[in-house]
Every structure is written in structure tokens, then in C-alpha cells.
Amino acid sequence: MARFTFNLPDIGEGIAEAEIVAWHVAVGDEVAEDSRLADLMTDKATVEMESPVAGRVVEIAGEVGDVIAIGSPLVVLETAGEGEGTPAPAPKADVVEERIEVETPGASAIEDAVAGEGDEALPSSVSPGAGAAGRGDQRGEEHARAAKVLASPAVRKRAKDLGIDLADLRPAEDGRIRHADLDAFLTYSQGSGYATAGHARPDETIRVIGLRRRIAENMAASKRHIPHFTYVEECDVTELERLRAQLNAGRGERPKLTLLPLLIAAICRALPRYPMINARYDDEANVVTRHGAVHLGMATMTDAGLMVPVIRDAQAKNLWQLAAEIVRLSQAARDGTARSEELSGSTFTLSSLGPLGGIASTPVINRPEVAVLAPNRIVERPMFVPDDLGGERLAKRKLMNLSISCDHRVVDGYDGAAFVQEVKRLLESPALILAG
């Protein structure tokens, strides 16, 4: 028997170390070639490590949450053969989940109302009257479909054990199915269970690691370094909602408009008058960069944690383009296919909880940005409005609060409030949003 040491490979330019976020093997386990060993997180991505050889695990490097250096031993395997210290061949490291450089700590979810893709049709079963030949033809077709899918033997075996047809999975950009794709399929097809009322759940001790630890660190850094102030204003969005309904009625094949594209368009129209809001502050160099383009971050809740996909040059997109980008980026963040450039570089962040928006919020700034805006839920209330005779009448109106948090080192209270008032003016007179 020989020992094979698999050293942590170079998994990205400038990466010196990585955090172990999941082990898929333990000491004593037998592993096949291409079996998944561990998932490691760097500053830019979660990376899946697969075994280059078959053997029995005799040593592993540390526990979940430990950080190990590039080039240090990750796993030692006992393999068939002779000799000691067999050098590791070219590593197999697959990026399975892109990450943001700095996640905003304000809790958020892009509205569920955005349209997603429809369910794919499942293969039809053989009719009761079909003979053995028909069943054989169907099995042959399924085998042919699965054979066209690119996947390692270990992935194929695991899919077979789980009863998953590889042809039903959507592969990554290179067309290859990986263990992470199986995990995602199981997550989104089976859902999560919850304890029933009246039954106490057992206590859990959970280590804060990986993306959750990064979120915690960035949240603490934002609150520790940035003196926040929050301003809340009420907006009458009755006419805005009426306009949205009219636009959706004639949208044809275009994506459905939620409130977010209209709100983003209003923000993009208001920001040029308040350049100190659309900015990033390097507090170490003591330099504020006021950006001309609006790279708008959308705080998005995913199963892995909070991510902020970025709409590049939002000011140059129309409502339908914004709606399409919201759907695309939020889905990419949730299924782990968002690229690193789509998860970093925002200049202003929008944090929306949709129908859970509450009355007011105190969102936490996505450092190094200097402001974050949180729309709250829409409610209907009676309100006095002007009538045709110059007086007032009581009417049912749709009202929504806007909550903004600003970095008081860069943004004065007056400027933050004036910016929100400008956004309010646009939302209450929505024709101005569409004006050229």
C-alpha cells in the first residue's frame, strides 16, 4: 500500500489560503477517483475539491471553519501500490458558487412577484398497455440522454444512487454536471421541512463559517466604522401602481414589471443631482469616489446567505431591461451561477423585503458605499387629497415608506433627506420617470 498526499492547489490568482466550509469524507472512508472531498471558500468563490485517485482516507486537514494555506496537505489517501509521499497530479478544483467581495448586511429579498422560468416537462411514463418492447425503447432513450451529459464516474454513481436522471439537470457553462449541481437539484426539488406546532425542536450548535461568517464580519465592520443615520419618508404610490398595471397590461412577451424597476428608474434619475449619495468611501486612503454611472446592488436572500448582485449601468436601461436583469441576477445569485463581476462593484444598494417590508427599516450600509435605500411594504389608508373644487376629499390611497441609511462622514443629513424627497416626487408623479 502507498500513501498519496493531495495538497491544496492554487485555486485563483492572488489566493494564499482558503477556509474549509464542508467535508464530504472522513478518516476511514473509501473514495473513488473524482469523488468530492471538501468545499473550500476563498474571498472570491466556493471551490469543490475532487480526489484525483481512489483510496482510503487516512488523514484530513483540520475541521470545518479552519483556514489552510495553498500548497499544504488537504487529504492523505492510502492507495494500492508501493511507495510513500506520492506527489499530487494536476488538481481538480471546480468553482461551484461565486461570491461577493463585501455583502450588504441589510436583510432583503427580491420580490417574489418577478417571473421565473417554468417547470420543465417530465418525461411521460409508458402507458399501461405498452409491451416490453416499448419499455425497452424508453429505457434506451433515457440511457442515451444520460450518456450525452458530461459528468465524472463518481457524479454518475451518486446520481444513480439518488435516482436522479442527469439529463434533467442544467449543467454549468462548460456543460459538465458536478456534485454541486446534484446538491442544488435536491435542494430545489425537495424543499425544507419544518417542525409542527407543539413539538419543541432540539437545541443546535452551529459554527459561523463560510459565507455566513463573511456576512457577520462585514456587518460588524460596517457598523463599527460607519456612523449611520436613517431617514424615513412616506410616499403616495397610488398613481405609480396604476401606471405599473397599465404597463403590464400591454407588456406582451416582456417580463412582468414589479415595483422595483420603477423604483430603480426613479433612483437613477435622482442620483445625478446628489452625487455624494452614489459614491464609495475609502476610509483608509481618505478618498471619496463619486461615480457617474449607477451600478445598483440588489440585496438578495439565498439559501447560502445574503448576496448582492449588481445591475451595471442601471441608468442606461429602460424599465423592461431592468425587469429582465432583476430576474436574471436574482436567480443567478440563488442558484450559485452568478459570476464574481456580477457580485461586486456596486455604488448604491437597494434592500427590499417585498411584502415583508414592514413600516420602516434601518438598513445597514454596504461598505464601502455610503448609502442604502429600503422600500417598505405598500399599505392602503384613507387620505385627504385635492378635489376639483380646490378643496379636499377623503380617498383610499396606496402608501409606502422609504427608509435610507447614510454614512454621516460623507453625506449630510440635509442631502440624504433631499435625495429621498426627490425620489418621492418622481414616484408620486410617475410620468416624470418615463420622461426623456
C-alpha positions as semicolon CSV with decimal commas, in nm:
position;residue;x (nm);y (nm);z (nm)
1;M;0,000;0,000;0,000
2;A;0,116;0,356;-0,068
3;R;0,021;0,693;0,070
4;F;-0,091;0,970;-0,159
5;T;-0,089;1,330;-0,031
6;F;-0,330;1,566;-0,202
7;N;-0,208;1,922;-0,145
8;L;-0,443;2,218;-0,170
9;P;-0,381;2,351;-0,522
10;D;-0,353;2,707;-0,645
11;I;-0,723;2,792;-0,686
12;G;-0,703;3,151;-0,803
13;E;-0,467;3,435;-0,876
14;G;-0,353;3,601;-0,555
15;I;-0,523;3,343;-0,330
16;A;-0,294;3,241;-0,041
17;E;-0,538;3,047;0,178
18;A;-0,888;2,903;0,188
19;E;-1,144;2,819;0,454
20;I;-1,283;2,466;0,485
21;V;-1,662;2,505;0,469
22;A;-1,762;2,139;0,424
23;W;-1,607;1,793;0,444
24;H;-1,758;1,517;0,232
25;V;-1,524;1,244;0,361
26;A;-1,395;1,129;0,699
27;V;-1,094;0,926;0,811
28;G;-1,151;0,563;0,715
29;D;-1,378;0,636;0,417
30;E;-1,312;0,468;0,085
31;V;-1,322;0,717;-0,201
32;A;-1,327;0,669;-0,575
33;E;-1,145;0,881;-0,829
34;D;-1,334;1,208;-0,884
35;S;-1,520;1,171;-0,553
36;R;-1,585;1,501;-0,378
37;L;-1,351;1,555;-0,083
38;A;-1,427;1,903;0,051
39;D;-1,560;2,251;-0,030
40;L;-1,331;2,544;0,039
41;M;-1,414;2,914;0,034
42;T;-1,181;3,189;-0,079
43;D;-1,250;3,564;-0,097
44;K;-1,399;3,511;-0,441
45;A;-1,560;3,170;-0,467
46;T;-1,652;2,839;-0,310
47;V;-1,436;2,571;-0,467
48;E;-1,514;2,200;-0,487
49;M;-1,219;1,962;-0,444
50;E;-1,234;1,617;-0,603
51;S;-0,999;1,327;-0,541
52;P;-0,752;1,262;-0,824
53;V;-0,711;0,898;-0,717
54;A;-0,905;0,619;-0,546
55;G;-0,812;0,508;-0,196
56;R;-0,889;0,515;0,175
57;V;-0,876;0,841;0,372
58;V;-0,616;0,827;0,649
59;E;-0,571;1,198;0,729
60;I;-0,767;1,520;0,672
61;A;-0,650;1,877;0,727
62;G;-0,845;2,036;1,009
63;E;-1,214;2,087;1,077
64;V;-1,490;2,289;0,914
65;G;-1,410;2,657;0,970
66;D;-1,031;2,608;0,971
67;V;-0,819;2,806;0,724
68;I;-0,537;2,628;0,541
69;A;-0,264;2,761;0,313
70;I;-0,231;2,692;-0,057
71;G;0,010;2,403;-0,111
72;S;-0,042;2,244;0,230
73;P;-0,180;1,888;0,264
74;L;-0,558;1,866;0,239
75;V;-0,613;1,488;0,240
76;V;-0,383;1,186;0,272
77;L;-0,507;0,870;0,100
78;E;-0,389;0,511;0,126
79;T;-0,383;0,371;-0,225
80;A;-0,299;0,041;-0,390
81;G;0,067;0,033;-0,489
82;E;0,405;0,093;-0,335
83;G;0,594;0,397;-0,215
84;E;0,537;0,694;0,013
85;G;0,459;1,060;-0,048
86;T;0,329;1,025;-0,400
87;P;0,308;1,379;-0,543
88;A;-0,037;1,506;-0,631
89;P;-0,120;1,532;-1,002
90;A;-0,291;1,834;-1,154
91;P;-0,572;1,925;-0,912
92;K;-0,940;1,916;-0,991
93;A;-1,097;2,227;-0,843
94;D;-1,437;2,335;-0,964
95;V;-1,590;2,670;-0,880
96;V;-1,940;2,592;-0,759
97;E;-2,062;2,923;-0,618
98;E;-1,947;3,276;-0,699
99;R;-1,935;3,520;-0,407
100;I;-1,949;3,890;-0,349
101;E;-1,647;4,073;-0,213
102;V;-1,850;4,259;0,052
103;E;-2,207;4,153;0,125
104;T;-2,454;4,409;0,249
105;P;-2,576;4,312;0,593
106;G;-2,927;4,452;0,550
107;A;-3,172;4,158;0,530
108;S;-3,351;4,154;0,196
109;A;-3,525;3,953;-0,074
110;I;-3,604;4,049;-0,433
111;E;-3,982;4,044;-0,470
112;D;-4,131;3,703;-0,533
113;A;-4,353;3,858;-0,795
114;V;-4,075;3,861;-1,057
115;A;-4,139;3,594;-1,312
116;G;-3,920;3,285;-1,312
117;E;-3,877;3,007;-1,562
118;G;-4,148;2,747;-1,591
119;D;-4,105;2,390;-1,479
120;E;-3,961;2,163;-1,742
121;A;-4,187;1,885;-1,859
122;L;-4,108;1,549;-1,706
123;P;-4,072;1,250;-1,940
124;S;-4,406;1,078;-1,982
125;S;-4,445;0,728;-1,849
126;V;-4,526;0,424;-2,061
127;S;-4,897;0,359;-2,094
128;P;-5,039;0,052;-1,916
129;G;-5,089;-0,126;-2,244
130;A;-4,732;-0,085;-2,365
131;G;-4,535;-0,405;-2,409
132;A;-4,180;-0,499;-2,319
133;A;-4,053;-0,353;-2,643
134;G;-4,199;-0,012;-2,556
135;R;-4,042;-0,018;-2,212
136;G;-3,712;-0,119;-2,365
137;D;-3,728;0,168;-2,614
138;Q;-3,795;0,415;-2,332
139;R;-3,507;0,284;-2,123
140;G;-3,284;0,307;-2,428
141;E;-3,383;0,668;-2,489
142;E;-3,321;0,761;-2,124
143;H;-2,983;0,590;-2,130
144;A;-2,890;0,774;-2,450
145;R;-2,992;1,109;-2,299
146;A;-2,791;1,048;-1,982
147;A;-2,488;0,930;-2,182
148;K;-2,469;1,268;-2,358
149;V;-2,428;1,452;-2,027
150;L;-2,070;1,532;-1,919
151;A;-2,008;1,403;-1,567
152;S;-1,740;1,214;-1,376
153;P;-1,798;0,848;-1,281
154;A;-1,841;0,949;-0,916
155;V;-2,111;1,201;-1,007
156;R;-2,287;0,944;-1,227
157;K;-2,282;0,684;-0,946
158;R;-2,416;0,932;-0,691
159;A;-2,693;1,044;-0,928
160;K;-2,787;0,679;-0,988
161;D;-2,796;0,608;-0,613
162;L;-3,021;0,913;-0,561
163;G;-3,248;0,822;-0,851
164;I;-3,166;1,144;-1,041
165;D;-3,169;1,150;-1,421
166;L;-2,865;1,356;-1,522
167;A;-3,048;1,472;-1,833
168;D;-3,291;1,662;-1,608
169;L;-3,013;1,878;-1,463
170;R;-2,893;2,207;-1,601
171;P;-2,512;2,196;-1,620
172;A;-2,264;2,480;-1,566
173;E;-2,128;2,692;-1,851
174;D;-1,880;2,420;-1,955
175;G;-2,163;2,167;-1,985
176;R;-2,037;1,938;-1,708
177;I;-2,255;1,813;-1,420
178;R;-2,086;1,829;-1,079
179;H;-2,173;1,726;-0,724
180;A;-2,287;2,083;-0,654
181;D;-2,545;2,052;-0,934
182;L;-2,685;1,742;-0,767
183;D;-2,699;1,929;-0,435
184;A;-2,885;2,219;-0,597
185;F;-3,131;1,980;-0,766
186;L;-3,208;1,812;-0,436
187;T;-3,247;2,147;-0,257
188;Y;-3,491;2,298;-0,507
189;S;-3,689;1,982;-0,581
190;Q;-3,741;1,858;-0,228
191;G;-3,770;2,179;-0,024
192;S;-3,729;2,205;0,350
193;G;-3,933;2,053;0,631
194;Y;-4,048;2,239;0,941
195;A;-4,138;2,121;1,287
196;T;-4,511;2,104;1,355
197;A;-4,669;2,324;1,621
198;G;-4,647;2,188;1,973
199;H;-4,322;1,997;1,924
200;A;-4,005;2,156;2,059
201;R;-3,706;2,144;1,829
202;P;-3,378;2,020;1,975
203;D;-3,108;2,275;2,055
204;E;-2,850;2,327;1,783
205;T;-2,492;2,450;1,799
206;I;-2,386;2,587;1,463
207;R;-2,041;2,720;1,379
208;V;-2,045;3,050;1,195
209;I;-1,835;2,970;0,890
210;G;-1,807;3,044;0,519
211;L;-2,046;3,295;0,370
212;R;-2,229;3,341;0,700
213;R;-1,902;3,436;0,871
214;R;-1,817;3,680;0,591
215;I;-2,158;3,842;0,627
216;A;-2,111;3,870;1,004
217;E;-1,764;4,023;0,965
218;N;-1,882;4,275;0,704
219;M;-2,185;4,368;0,912
220;A;-1,967;4,430;1,217
221;A;-1,716;4,631;1,013
222;S;-1,992;4,844;0,860
223;K;-2,148;4,931;1,197
224;R;-1,809;4,974;1,365
225;H;-1,659;5,209;1,105
226;I;-1,961;5,392;0,963
227;P;-2,167;5,642;1,165
228;H;-2,513;5,566;1,024
229;F;-2,811;5,795;1,022
230;T;-3,154;5,685;0,896
231;Y;-3,428;5,898;0,744
232;V;-3,783;5,773;0,668
233;E;-4,039;5,936;0,440
234;E;-4,390;5,836;0,328
235;C;-4,481;5,826;-0,042
236;D;-4,818;5,805;-0,214
237;V;-4,768;5,538;-0,481
238;T;-5,129;5,514;-0,598
239;E;-5,055;5,661;-0,941
240;L;-4,733;5,461;-0,965
241;E;-4,922;5,136;-0,909
242;R;-5,185;5,243;-1,164
243;L;-4,910;5,310;-1,420
244;R;-4,748;4,975;-1,343
245;A;-5,076;4,794;-1,403
246;Q;-5,121;4,973;-1,738
247;L;-4,769;4,887;-1,849
248;N;-4,811;4,523;-1,753
249;A;-5,140;4,500;-1,939
250;G;-4,958;4,572;-2,266
251;R;-4,624;4,406;-2,195
252;G;-4,665;4,118;-2,441
253;E;-4,365;3,884;-2,415
254;R;-4,167;4,124;-2,198
255;P;-4,106;4,043;-1,830
256;K;-4,365;4,147;-1,573
257;L;-4,293;4,477;-1,402
258;T;-4,278;4,474;-1,025
259;L;-4,229;4,791;-0,823
260;L;-3,851;4,753;-0,830
261;P;-3,780;4,860;-1,193
262;L;-3,983;5,178;-1,142
263;L;-3,810;5,249;-0,813
264;I;-3,467;5,189;-0,966
265;A;-3,552;5,421;-1,256
266;A;-3,653;5,693;-1,009
267;I;-3,331;5,644;-0,811
268;C;-3,122;5,672;-1,129
269;R;-3,299;5,997;-1,223
270;A;-3,246;6,146;-0,876
271;L;-2,882;6,048;-0,816
272;P;-2,718;6,293;-1,065
273;R;-2,850;6,581;-0,850
274;Y;-2,698;6,419;-0,538
275;P;-2,359;6,276;-0,645
276;M;-2,249;6,239;-0,283
277;I;-2,505;5,955;-0,249
278;N;-2,377;5,749;-0,544
279;A;-2,029;5,713;-0,401
280;R;-1,775;5,483;-0,234
281;Y;-1,556;5,592;0,057
282;D;-1,206;5,453;0,104
283;D;-1,162;5,546;0,469
284;E;-0,802;5,420;0,479
285;A;-0,692;5,647;0,193
286;N;-0,946;5,914;0,300
287;V;-1,079;5,938;-0,056
288;V;-1,442;5,957;-0,173
289;T;-1,514;5,850;-0,533
290;R;-1,835;5,995;-0,672
291;H;-1,949;5,769;-0,954
292;G;-2,114;5,892;-1,271
293;A;-2,271;5,556;-1,359
294;V;-2,516;5,382;-1,127
295;H;-2,409;5,026;-1,053
296;L;-2,706;4,927;-0,841
297;G;-2,677;4,643;-0,592
298;M;-2,988;4,440;-0,506
299;A;-2,965;4,270;-0,168
300;T;-3,091;3,916;-0,233
301;M;-3,158;3,639;0,016
302;T;-3,035;3,295;-0,094
303;D;-3,007;2,955;0,072
304;A;-2,633;3,019;0,111
305;G;-2,683;3,361;0,272
306;L;-2,718;3,723;0,168
307;M;-2,573;3,824;-0,170
308;V;-2,579;4,147;-0,366
309;P;-2,594;4,102;-0,745
310;V;-2,524;4,425;-0,932
311;I;-2,713;4,583;-1,222
312;R;-2,435;4,751;-1,420
313;D;-2,513;5,094;-1,568
314;A;-2,869;5,085;-1,438
315;Q;-2,918;5,446;-1,552
316;A;-2,885;5,335;-1,917
317;K;-3,156;5,067;-1,902
318;N;-3,529;5,103;-1,962
319;L;-3,795;4,952;-1,736
320;W;-3,817;4,625;-1,927
321;Q;-3,439;4,581;-1,933
322;L;-3,427;4,648;-1,559
323;A;-3,702;4,391;-1,500
324;A;-3,512;4,131;-1,702
325;E;-3,188;4,199;-1,515
326;I;-3,363;4,170;-1,179
327;V;-3,496;3,826;-1,272
328;R;-3,167;3,707;-1,421
329;L;-2,936;3,830;-1,146
330;S;-3,152;3,729;-0,851
331;Q;-3,193;3,379;-0,996
332;A;-2,818;3,352;-1,065
333;A;-2,744;3,453;-0,706
334;R;-2,985;3,193;-0,571
335;D;-2,867;2,901;-0,785
336;G;-2,497;2,983;-0,744
337;T;-2,422;3,067;-1,109
338;A;-2,357;3,441;-1,066
339;R;-2,009;3,547;-1,175
340;S;-1,778;3,737;-0,940
341;E;-1,806;4,055;-1,150
342;E;-2,186;4,036;-1,108
343;L;-2,150;4,027;-0,729
344;S;-1,918;4,321;-0,668
345;G;-1,859;4,685;-0,753
346;S;-2,198;4,832;-0,662
347;T;-2,215;5,208;-0,597
348;F;-2,560;5,221;-0,433
349;T;-2,768;4,940;-0,283
350;L;-3,141;4,876;-0,276
351;S;-3,265;4,647;0,002
352;S;-3,625;4,530;-0,041
353;L;-3,819;4,280;0,169
354;G;-4,119;4,295;-0,063
355;P;-4,444;4,217;0,124
356;L;-4,241;4,170;0,446
357;G;-4,112;4,526;0,423
358;G;-4,262;4,647;0,749
359;I;-4,338;5,006;0,839
360;A;-3,981;5,134;0,848
361;S;-3,628;4,996;0,829
362;T;-3,278;5,085;0,945
363;P;-3,074;4,917;0,669
364;V;-2,701;4,870;0,718
365;I;-2,472;5,028;0,458
366;N;-2,293;4,802;0,211
367;R;-1,940;4,923;0,286
368;P;-1,758;5,097;0,115
369;E;-2,075;5,253;-0,027
370;V;-2,221;5,550;0,159
371;A;-2,598;5,490;0,135
372;V;-2,859;5,217;0,115
373;L;-3,231;5,258;0,044
374;A;-3,502;5,022;0,171
375;P;-3,861;5,048;0,040
376;N;-4,118;4,925;0,289
377;R;-4,445;4,748;0,216
378;I;-4,737;4,921;0,045
379;V;-5,046;4,975;0,261
380;E;-5,388;5,125;0,181
381;R;-5,515;5,405;0,406
382;P;-5,765;5,690;0,384
383;M;-5,602;6,020;0,298
384;F;-5,713;6,376;0,220
385;V;-5,643;6,464;-0,146
386;P;-5,727;6,775;-0,354
387;D;-6,067;6,778;-0,523
388;D;-6,182;6,951;-0,843
389;L;-6,325;7,248;-0,650
390;G;-5,999;7,349;-0,486
391;G;-6,079;7,180;-0,159
392;E;-6,005;6,834;-0,024
393;R;-6,180;6,500;-0,024
394;L;-6,117;6,172;0,156
395;A;-5,987;5,891;-0,067
396;K;-5,828;5,549;-0,037
397;R;-5,460;5,572;-0,129
398;K;-5,163;5,335;-0,153
399;L;-4,880;5,449;0,070
400;M;-4,523;5,327;0,108
401;N;-4,235;5,441;0,327
402;L;-3,880;5,486;0,202
403;S;-3,602;5,429;0,458
404;I;-3,249;5,543;0,378
405;S;-2,932;5,496;0,580
406;C;-2,634;5,719;0,501
407;D;-2,270;5,746;0,605
408;H;-2,265;6,070;0,806
409;R;-1,893;6,116;0,734
410;V;-1,974;6,171;0,368
411;V;-2,346;6,252;0,345
412;D;-2,501;6,539;0,541
413;G;-2,848;6,489;0,684
414;Y;-2,994;6,755;0,457
415;D;-2,855;6,588;0,144
416;G;-2,986;6,246;0,245
417;A;-3,333;6,385;0,315
418;A;-3,335;6,594;-0,005
419;F;-3,244;6,290;-0,213
420;V;-3,535;6,091;-0,068
421;Q;-3,769;6,385;-0,131
422;E;-3,661;6,388;-0,497
423;V;-3,726;6,013;-0,528
424;K;-4,065;6,070;-0,364
425;R;-4,151;6,345;-0,614
426;L;-4,075;6,110;-0,903
427;L;-4,271;5,820;-0,757
428;E;-4,577;6,037;-0,690
429;S;-4,563;6,181;-1,042
430;P;-4,455;5,867;-1,232
431;A;-4,484;6,026;-1,576
432;L;-4,162;6,208;-1,485
433;I;-3,984;5,871;-1,459
434;L;-4,068;5,797;-1,821
435;A;-3,995;6,149;-1,949
436;G;-3,697;6,175;-2,181
